[in-house]
């Protein structure tokens, strides 16, 4: 039977009915333990309920089985029977490649085989699931590269100091290969240390793991590793209803583990942060004997440092902005508000070298709101309530909130507003308008500015992006796009057909089938070309492939339509 005849029969007789389904949530918990505790690998995702054939969800298993039956049931000769057997095995075992290929043929044919909304949403679910698995494998490899038995400071070799703030100090670090080797190598080049260890300054919490975790829980929100310790079981149970953990994401800091340990005597510490040291190390110090340590990937610099040295071109600035919006969309999805977004707290990985956009990651979650019981709406009953970090970069609804018995602050769009201010640092010579300029002295106050006060971005910035930044800084949060919609607008600008961005009077909005064909094309590029990037000389950089993958992992027709409507109606 010829391939043409096979496809013709498929187009004539095949029909798939997808049911609208919700993606399963990734969940997890993070604990810390004192030195010597046993570590267990993190499980940031769980299998969806009601699994069917080959461990797939029952609705997906039946949908794929129906797909195979409709496409291949008319094939009768012996060679085609073998093809059917192999294809069935691939489809039902979770391999999305043949599924996407057959769906792509049906969409490209224009015969309307897949037309219903739930059928189209079912294909989007398949896309999200395929990319989620790819990301999951990537994060698993990163975790396996890290020795999970390293759960104390004495098992690390410490290099040069990277940064110091009012609440913590960060050093370069690596795992000890020889337990008897020297601990401090502060004079070695920083390139020899792939990790960074952040030591929190502990002035108040008692020197035990439970008290330290209770005091500094927010810092551990993006951590990837579980720890078990009998001392913490009761405390864990009390926190289970409240704790929120952020699943791994390429644009969230890669925090491999957290642990409580004794504050060490590091060369230079007594001059760099004498007050944070305990009295056993500095008689005049005010710190406690134990504190929290965060072991994470070492990044090359902060966004603020990067912009101090060079100004990115327009495309690189948009790529950085999109990564930041993807990070905020991910946090918002899981009920986390960062509340201290600024260029100092955004880290960059420059390992791809010159000519490539850096990989961006949001860090420093110490001020975040992460509580399942309140979500993103925090009770604001007194002025003593902590509203977040940098007062100048608080969204207007946060900065202007007045406490009261029944008052709540809605943080669902506050981080998106902060991203709008950072966009000015990326795309304007004048910098962030909410910071006082050394040259002009001009400043906008988040408590009193109006939307018309916002200065224009550089002329080279595309109008769509300029309008988006302007809307992100709208005083009224109801007029402000969510981070998810804003990130989708940027993704459409970067990768969608140019005709989709033209004014509405020049053409109609793309149909659902057109959008789905585009998504399948991006999926193919990510799953195929993305894996070979850097080996075969693929046209896109690893940062761009990662950015597309982040978009595909949350792609929904409804959000894409919202973004398209915003582009055409604003």
C-alpha positions as CSV (number, residue, x, y, z in Angstrom):
1,X,0.0,0.0,0.0
2,X,1.5,3.3,-1.0
3,X,2.2,6.1,1.5
4,X,-0.1,8.4,-0.5
5,X,-3.0,5.9,-0.2
6,X,-2.2,5.4,3.5
7,X,-2.4,9.1,4.2
8,X,-5.5,9.5,2.0
9,X,-7.4,6.9,3.9
10,X,-6.2,8.4,7.2
11,X,-7.5,11.8,6.2
12,X,-10.8,10.3,5.0
13,X,-11.6,8.1,7.9
14,X,-9.6,9.1,10.9
15,X,-11.1,11.1,13.7
16,X,-9.9,11.7,17.2
17,X,-12.0,12.8,20.2
18,X,-9.9,14.5,22.8
19,X,-11.3,15.3,26.2
20,X,-10.4,18.6,27.9
21,X,-8.1,17.8,30.7
22,X,-6.1,19.7,33.2
23,X,-2.3,19.3,33.5
24,X,-1.2,17.7,36.7
25,X,0.6,19.8,39.2
26,X,4.1,19.3,40.3
27,X,4.5,19.2,44.0
28,X,7.2,18.8,46.6
29,X,8.5,19.7,50.0
30,X,11.9,20.9,51.2
31,X,13.4,20.3,54.6
32,X,16.8,20.9,56.1
33,X,18.7,18.9,58.6
34,X,21.7,19.4,60.9
35,X,25.1,18.1,59.9
36,X,25.2,14.4,59.4
37,X,21.5,13.9,58.5
38,X,20.4,11.5,55.7
39,X,19.5,13.0,52.4
40,X,16.8,11.8,50.0
41,X,16.5,12.9,46.4
42,X,13.8,15.5,45.7
43,X,10.7,14.5,43.9
44,X,9.3,17.7,42.3
45,X,6.7,15.9,40.3
46,X,4.2,13.1,40.8
47,X,2.4,10.9,38.3
48,X,-1.1,11.9,37.4
49,X,-3.9,9.9,38.9
50,X,-5.9,7.2,37.1
51,X,-3.1,5.8,35.1
52,X,-3.9,3.5,32.2
53,X,-1.9,1.5,29.7
54,X,1.9,1.8,30.1
55,X,1.4,4.1,33.1
56,X,-0.2,6.9,31.0
57,X,-3.3,8.7,32.4
58,X,-6.4,6.7,31.5
59,X,-7.9,9.5,29.3
60,X,-4.6,9.9,27.4
61,X,-4.1,6.1,27.0
62,X,-7.6,5.7,25.6
63,X,-7.2,8.7,23.3
64,X,-4.0,7.4,21.8
65,X,-5.4,3.9,21.5
66,X,-8.4,5.4,19.6
67,X,-6.0,7.3,17.4
68,X,-4.0,4.2,16.5
69,X,-7.2,2.3,15.7
70,X,-8.6,5.0,13.5
71,X,-5.4,5.5,11.5
72,X,-4.2,1.9,11.1
73,X,-7.2,-0.3,11.3
74,X,-7.6,-0.4,7.5
75,X,-4.1,-1.6,7.0
76,X,-4.1,-5.4,6.1
77,X,-1.0,-6.6,4.4
78,X,1.8,-8.3,6.5
79,X,4.3,-5.4,6.3
80,X,1.8,-2.9,7.3
81,X,0.6,-5.1,10.2
82,X,4.2,-5.0,11.6
83,X,4.1,-1.2,11.1
84,X,0.9,-1.0,13.1
85,X,2.3,-3.1,15.9
86,X,5.4,-0.9,16.3
87,X,3.5,2.3,15.9
88,X,1.0,1.2,18.5
89,X,3.8,0.4,20.9
90,X,5.4,3.8,20.4
91,X,2.2,5.8,20.8
92,X,1.0,4.0,23.9
93,X,4.4,3.9,25.6
94,X,4.4,7.7,25.7
95,X,6.6,8.5,22.6
96,X,5.1,11.8,21.3
97,X,7.0,11.9,18.0
98,X,4.7,9.7,15.9
99,X,1.6,11.3,17.6
100,X,2.8,14.8,16.7
101,X,3.7,13.7,13.1
102,X,0.2,12.3,12.4
103,X,-1.6,15.2,14.0
104,X,0.6,17.6,12.0
105,X,-0.4,15.8,8.7
106,X,-4.1,16.1,9.7
107,X,-3.8,19.8,10.4
108,X,-1.7,20.6,7.4
109,X,-4.2,18.9,5.1
110,X,-6.9,21.4,5.9
111,X,-9.6,18.7,6.0
112,X,-10.8,19.6,9.4
113,X,-10.2,16.2,11.1
114,X,-9.2,18.0,14.4
115,X,-11.5,20.9,14.9
116,X,-13.2,20.7,18.3
117,X,-11.8,22.8,21.1
118,X,-11.3,19.8,23.4
119,X,-9.4,18.0,20.6
120,X,-7.1,21.0,20.1
121,X,-6.6,21.4,23.8
122,X,-5.7,17.7,24.0
123,X,-2.9,18.2,21.5
124,X,-1.7,21.2,23.6
125,X,-1.6,18.9,26.6
126,X,0.5,16.5,24.6
127,X,2.9,19.3,23.8
128,X,3.2,20.5,27.4
129,X,3.7,16.9,28.6
130,X,6.5,16.2,26.0
131,X,8.4,19.3,26.9
132,X,7.9,18.8,30.6
133,X,9.5,15.4,30.3
134,X,12.5,16.9,28.5
135,X,12.9,19.5,31.3
136,X,12.5,16.9,33.9
137,X,15.3,14.8,32.4
138,X,17.5,17.9,32.2
139,X,16.9,18.8,35.9
140,X,17.5,15.1,36.9
141,X,20.9,15.2,35.1
142,X,21.8,18.4,36.9
143,X,20.9,16.8,40.3
144,X,22.9,13.6,39.5
145,X,26.0,15.7,38.7
146,X,25.8,17.0,42.3
147,X,26.8,14.6,45.1
148,X,23.8,14.6,47.3
149,X,25.8,13.3,50.2
150,X,27.3,16.8,50.5
151,X,25.1,18.2,53.4
152,X,27.6,20.0,55.5
153,X,30.0,22.8,55.2
154,X,33.1,20.6,55.9
155,X,32.4,18.6,52.7
156,X,32.9,21.8,50.6
157,X,36.0,23.6,49.4
158,X,35.4,27.3,49.6
159,X,36.8,29.7,47.0
160,X,36.7,33.5,46.6
161,X,33.9,35.7,47.9
162,X,31.3,36.5,45.3
163,X,29.0,39.0,47.0
164,X,28.0,40.2,50.4
165,X,24.7,41.8,51.4
166,X,23.0,42.9,54.6
167,X,21.5,39.4,55.2
168,X,24.0,36.9,53.7
169,X,27.4,36.3,52.1
170,X,28.1,34.2,49.0
171,X,31.3,32.3,48.3
172,X,32.4,30.1,45.3
173,X,32.4,26.5,46.2
174,X,33.1,22.9,45.0
175,X,32.7,19.4,46.4
176,X,35.7,17.9,48.2
177,X,37.2,14.9,46.4
178,X,39.5,14.2,49.3
179,X,37.8,14.5,52.8
180,X,41.2,15.6,54.2
181,X,41.9,18.3,51.7
182,X,42.0,22.0,52.7
183,X,38.7,23.7,53.1
184,X,39.5,27.3,52.1
185,X,41.1,28.3,48.7
186,X,40.2,32.0,48.7
187,X,43.1,32.9,46.4
188,X,42.3,30.4,43.6
189,X,40.6,31.6,40.3
190,X,36.8,31.5,40.6
191,X,36.5,29.5,37.4
192,X,37.5,26.3,39.3
193,X,34.4,26.4,41.5
194,X,31.1,25.4,39.8
195,X,28.9,26.1,42.8
196,X,28.1,29.0,45.1
197,X,27.3,28.6,48.8
198,X,25.2,31.3,50.4
199,X,25.5,31.6,54.2
200,X,22.6,33.5,55.8
201,X,23.4,35.8,58.7
202,X,21.5,34.4,61.7
203,X,21.0,36.9,64.6
204,X,17.7,35.6,66.1
205,X,16.9,31.9,65.3
206,X,18.1,29.3,67.8
207,X,20.9,27.1,66.7
208,X,18.9,24.1,65.6
209,X,17.5,23.0,62.3
210,X,13.8,23.4,63.1
211,X,14.2,27.0,64.4
212,X,16.4,28.0,61.5
213,X,14.0,26.6,58.9
214,X,11.1,28.3,60.5
215,X,12.9,31.6,60.5
216,X,14.4,31.4,57.0
217,X,11.9,29.2,55.2
218,X,11.4,31.6,52.3
219,X,15.0,31.2,51.3
220,X,14.5,27.5,50.6
221,X,11.5,27.8,48.4
222,X,13.3,27.0,45.1
223,X,15.5,24.2,46.6
224,X,15.5,20.9,44.7
225,X,16.4,18.4,47.4
226,X,14.5,16.8,50.3
227,X,16.1,16.0,53.6
228,X,14.6,13.7,56.2
229,X,15.4,13.9,59.9
230,X,13.4,12.7,62.9
231,X,13.8,16.0,64.7
232,X,11.8,17.7,61.9
233,X,9.0,15.3,61.4
234,X,6.5,17.0,63.8
235,X,7.5,20.4,62.4
236,X,7.0,19.2,58.8
237,X,3.5,18.0,59.6
238,X,2.6,21.4,61.0
239,X,4.0,23.2,58.0
240,X,2.6,20.8,55.4
241,X,-0.6,22.8,54.8
242,X,1.3,26.1,54.5
243,X,4.6,25.3,52.7
244,X,5.0,26.1,49.0
245,X,7.8,24.7,46.9
246,X,8.7,25.9,43.5
247,X,9.3,23.2,40.9
248,X,12.6,23.6,38.9
249,X,12.6,26.0,36.1
250,X,15.4,27.2,33.8
251,X,14.9,30.8,34.8
252,X,14.8,30.2,38.5
253,X,18.1,29.8,40.4
254,X,19.3,26.2,40.4
255,X,19.5,25.6,44.2
256,X,20.7,22.0,44.7
257,X,20.3,21.7,48.5
258,X,20.0,23.5,51.8
259,X,21.4,22.6,55.2
260,X,22.0,23.9,58.7
261,X,25.5,23.9,60.0
262,X,27.9,25.7,62.4
263,X,29.1,29.1,61.2
264,X,32.7,28.5,60.1
265,X,35.7,30.7,60.5
266,X,36.4,31.8,56.9
267,X,39.5,33.9,56.1
268,X,38.5,37.5,55.9
269,X,35.1,37.1,57.6
270,X,36.0,39.1,60.7
271,X,36.7,42.2,58.6
272,X,33.9,41.6,56.0
273,X,30.9,40.8,58.4
274,X,32.1,41.0,62.0
275,X,28.6,41.6,63.5
276,X,27.2,38.4,61.9
277,X,29.8,36.1,63.5
278,X,29.0,34.3,66.7
279,X,30.9,35.3,69.9
280,X,33.1,32.1,69.6
281,X,34.6,33.6,66.4
282,X,34.3,37.3,67.3
283,X,33.8,38.4,70.9
284,X,31.9,41.5,69.7
285,X,29.8,39.5,67.2
286,X,26.0,39.2,67.5
287,X,25.4,36.1,65.3
288,X,24.3,32.7,66.4
289,X,26.5,29.6,66.3
290,X,24.4,27.9,63.5
291,X,22.9,29.2,60.3
292,X,21.3,28.3,57.0
293,X,23.5,27.4,54.0
294,X,22.2,27.3,50.4
295,X,24.3,25.4,47.8
296,X,23.5,26.5,44.3
297,X,24.9,26.8,40.8
298,X,27.4,29.6,40.4
299,X,26.4,32.2,37.9
300,X,28.8,34.6,36.3
301,X,27.3,37.9,37.3
302,X,24.1,39.8,38.2
303,X,22.0,41.6,35.6
304,X,23.0,44.9,37.2
305,X,26.7,44.1,36.9
306,X,26.2,43.0,33.3
307,X,24.4,46.2,32.3
308,X,27.1,48.2,34.0
309,X,29.7,46.8,31.5
310,X,27.6,46.7,28.3
311,X,24.3,47.6,26.8
312,X,22.5,44.7,25.1
313,X,21.1,45.2,21.6
314,X,17.3,45.2,21.2
315,X,16.9,41.5,20.4
316,X,19.1,40.5,23.4
317,X,17.1,42.9,25.7
318,X,13.8,41.3,24.5
319,X,15.2,37.8,25.1
320,X,16.3,38.8,28.6
321,X,12.9,40.4,29.3
322,X,11.1,37.3,28.1
323,X,13.1,35.0,30.3
324,X,12.3,37.2,33.3
325,X,8.6,37.2,32.5
326,X,8.7,33.4,32.1
327,X,10.2,33.1,35.6
328,X,7.5,35.3,37.1
329,X,4.8,33.4,35.2
330,X,6.2,30.2,36.7
331,X,6.2,31.6,40.2
332,X,2.7,33.0,39.9
333,X,1.4,29.7,38.7
334,X,2.6,28.0,41.9
335,X,1.4,30.7,44.2
336,X,4.8,32.5,44.9
337,X,5.3,36.2,44.8
338,X,9.0,37.2,44.8
339,X,8.4,40.7,46.2
340,X,12.0,41.9,45.7
341,X,12.6,41.7,42.0
342,X,15.5,44.0,40.9
343,X,18.5,43.7,38.7
344,X,20.7,42.8,41.7
345,X,18.6,39.7,42.3
346,X,18.7,38.5,38.7
347,X,21.7,36.3,37.8
348,X,23.2,35.5,34.4
349,X,25.0,32.5,33.0
350,X,27.5,33.7,30.3
351,X,28.8,30.3,29.4
352,X,27.6,30.4,25.8
353,X,30.1,33.2,25.1
354,X,29.9,36.4,23.2
355,X,27.3,36.7,20.5
356,X,24.7,34.7,22.5
357,X,22.1,35.9,24.9
358,X,22.9,35.0,28.6
359,X,20.7,32.5,30.4
360,X,18.8,34.4,33.1
361,X,17.8,33.1,36.6
362,X,15.8,34.8,39.4
363,X,17.4,34.4,42.8
364,X,17.1,35.7,46.5
365,X,13.7,34.5,47.6
366,X,14.1,35.8,51.2
367,X,11.3,38.3,50.9
368,X,8.9,36.1,48.9
369,X,5.3,35.3,49.8
370,X,4.9,31.6,49.7
371,X,2.0,30.3,51.8
372,X,-0.7,28.0,50.6
373,X,-3.3,29.3,53.1
374,X,-3.2,32.9,51.8
375,X,-2.0,32.3,48.2
376,X,-1.1,35.6,46.5
377,X,-3.5,37.7,48.7
378,X,-1.9,38.6,52.0
379,X,-3.8,40.0,55.0
380,X,-2.6,43.5,55.7
381,X,-3.9,44.4,59.2
382,X,-1.1,46.5,60.6
383,X,1.8,48.6,59.3
384,X,4.2,46.1,60.9
385,X,3.3,43.5,58.2
386,X,6.2,42.9,55.8
387,X,5.2,44.0,52.4
388,X,8.3,43.0,50.6
389,X,11.8,44.2,49.7
390,X,12.9,47.4,47.8
391,X,10.3,50.1,48.6
392,X,11.0,51.9,45.4
393,X,10.1,48.9,43.2
394,X,6.9,47.9,45.0
395,X,3.9,47.9,42.7
396,X,1.5,50.8,43.4
397,X,-1.2,48.5,44.9
398,X,1.4,47.3,47.4
399,X,3.1,50.6,48.2
400,X,-0.2,52.5,48.6
401,X,-2.1,49.8,50.6
402,X,-3.6,51.0,53.9
403,X,-3.9,48.4,56.7
404,X,-7.3,47.4,58.0
405,X,-9.1,44.6,59.6
406,X,-10.4,43.2,56.3
407,X,-7.6,44.5,54.1
408,X,-5.7,42.2,51.7
409,X,-2.8,43.0,49.4
410,X,-3.1,41.3,46.0
411,X,0.4,40.2,44.8
412,X,-0.8,38.4,41.6
413,X,0.6,41.1,39.3
414,X,3.1,42.9,41.6
415,X,6.1,41.0,40.2
416,X,5.0,41.8,36.6
417,X,5.1,45.5,37.5
418,X,8.6,45.1,38.9
419,X,9.6,43.4,35.6
420,X,8.3,46.6,33.8
421,X,10.7,48.7,35.8
422,X,13.7,46.4,35.0
423,X,12.7,46.6,31.3
424,X,13.8,50.3,31.4
425,X,17.2,49.2,32.5
426,X,17.4,46.9,29.5
427,X,15.9,49.2,26.9
428,X,16.4,52.8,27.9
429,X,19.5,54.9,28.1
430,X,18.0,56.7,31.1
431,X,17.7,53.5,33.1
432,X,15.0,52.6,35.7
433,X,12.7,55.6,36.1
434,X,11.9,54.7,39.7
435,X,15.6,55.0,40.6
436,X,17.0,58.5,40.9
437,X,19.3,59.2,37.9
438,X,22.8,60.5,38.6
439,X,22.6,62.6,35.4
440,X,19.1,64.1,35.5
441,X,18.0,63.6,39.1
442,X,14.6,62.7,37.8
443,X,12.5,60.1,39.5
444,X,9.1,58.6,39.5
445,X,7.5,57.6,42.7
446,X,5.4,54.4,42.7
447,X,3.0,56.0,45.1
448,X,2.1,59.1,43.0
449,X,3.1,58.7,39.3
450,X,0.5,58.5,36.6
451,X,0.6,56.3,33.5
452,X,1.3,59.3,31.3
453,X,4.4,60.1,33.4
454,X,6.2,57.0,32.1
455,X,9.1,58.1,29.8
456,X,9.4,56.5,26.3
457,X,11.8,53.7,25.7
458,X,14.6,53.9,23.1
459,X,13.4,54.5,19.5
460,X,14.8,51.1,18.4
461,X,12.5,49.2,20.7
462,X,9.6,47.7,18.6
463,X,6.2,49.3,19.3
464,X,4.7,46.0,20.5
465,X,7.3,45.7,23.2
466,X,7.1,49.4,24.2
467,X,3.4,49.1,24.6
468,X,3.8,46.0,26.7
469,X,6.3,47.6,29.1
470,X,4.0,50.6,29.4
471,X,1.0,48.3,30.3
472,X,3.1,46.3,32.8
473,X,3.6,49.6,34.7
474,X,-0.1,50.5,34.6
475,X,-1.1,51.9,38.1
476,X,-4.4,49.9,38.0
477,X,-3.5,46.2,38.2
478,X,-6.8,45.4,36.4
479,X,-5.3,47.2,33.3
480,X,-2.0,45.3,33.7
481,X,-1.4,42.1,31.8
482,X,-0.5,39.0,33.8
483,X,3.1,37.8,33.6
484,X,1.8,34.7,31.6
485,X,0.1,36.9,29.0
486,X,3.0,39.3,28.9
487,X,5.5,36.5,28.4
488,X,3.3,35.0,25.6
489,X,3.2,38.4,23.9
490,X,7.1,38.4,23.8
491,X,7.2,34.8,22.7
492,X,4.8,35.6,19.8
493,X,6.9,38.6,18.9
494,X,10.1,36.5,18.8
495,X,8.9,33.3,17.1
496,X,5.4,33.7,15.5
497,X,4.8,34.5,11.8
498,X,5.2,38.2,11.2
499,X,1.7,38.4,9.7
500,X,0.2,37.5,13.1
501,X,1.6,40.8,14.5
502,X,0.2,43.0,11.8
503,X,-2.7,45.3,12.6
504,X,-6.1,43.6,12.8
505,X,-7.5,45.3,9.7
506,X,-4.9,43.7,7.5
507,X,-6.0,40.1,8.3
508,X,-8.0,38.0,10.7
509,X,-6.6,36.5,13.8
510,X,-5.0,33.1,13.2
511,X,-7.3,30.1,13.6
512,X,-6.8,27.5,16.3
513,X,-5.5,25.1,13.7
514,X,-3.0,27.6,12.5
515,X,-1.8,28.2,16.1
516,X,-1.6,24.5,16.7
517,X,0.5,23.9,13.5
518,X,2.9,26.6,14.7
519,X,3.1,25.0,18.2
520,X,3.9,21.6,16.6
521,X,6.6,23.2,14.5
522,X,8.2,24.8,17.6
523,X,7.9,21.5,19.4
524,X,9.7,19.6,16.7
525,X,12.5,22.1,16.7
526,X,13.0,21.9,20.5
527,X,12.7,18.1,20.7
528,X,15.0,17.5,17.7
529,X,17.3,20.4,17.0
530,X,17.5,21.6,20.6
531,X,19.2,18.4,21.7
532,X,21.8,18.7,19.0
533,X,22.5,22.4,19.6
534,X,26.2,23.1,20.0
535,X,27.1,19.9,18.2
536,X,25.6,20.3,14.8
537,X,25.7,24.1,14.7
538,X,21.9,24.6,14.9
539,X,20.8,28.1,14.1
540,X,19.4,29.0,17.4
541,X,21.3,29.3,20.7
542,X,20.7,27.1,23.7
543,X,19.1,30.1,25.5
544,X,16.6,30.5,22.7
545,X,15.8,26.8,22.6
546,X,15.3,26.9,26.4
547,X,13.1,29.9,26.1
548,X,10.9,28.2,23.5
549,X,10.7,25.1,25.7
550,X,9.5,27.2,28.7
551,X,6.7,28.6,26.5
552,X,5.7,25.2,25.2
553,X,5.6,23.7,28.7
554,X,2.8,26.1,29.6
555,X,1.2,26.6,26.1
556,X,-2.6,26.9,26.0
557,X,-4.7,28.1,23.2
558,X,-6.7,30.4,25.5
559,X,-3.6,32.2,26.7
560,X,-2.2,32.6,23.1
561,X,-5.5,34.0,22.0
562,X,-5.4,36.5,24.9
563,X,-1.9,37.6,23.9
564,X,-3.0,37.9,20.2
565,X,-6.0,40.0,21.2
566,X,-3.8,42.2,23.3
567,X,-1.4,42.7,20.4
568,X,-4.2,43.7,18.0
569,X,-6.5,45.7,20.3
570,X,-4.1,47.7,22.4
